Amino acid sequence: MKVPLVLISGLTPVQVSGCVKAIVGSGIKGGVPGAEAAPMCAIAVPKALDKSMAQLIDELCGDHMANAPP
């Protein structure tokens, strides 16, 4: 995984929004040395709880790449 992932669970929508804003606002970066990037943020939802972590990471990375600026 080239982009760090922050997986959020157990928070209300307002708390999630504040958490993501704080993460983005902190400027934290990570990932592959020399190609550090801001982390992806994802929320654990009941619909996805039966998926494997590998499947979730593949889906999240695909979504992240599809929505990244050119």
LINBELVEN-V276874 format. One record per helix or strand of 2 or more residues. SS is the DSSP state (helix for helix, strand for strand). FROM is the first residue (numbers start at 1). TO is the last residue. If there is no record, write none. Layout:
ss=[SS/SS]
from=[FROM/FROM]
to=[TO/TO]
This chain:
ss=[strand/helix/strand/helix/helix]
from=[5/13/40/46/53]
to=[8/26/43/48/66]
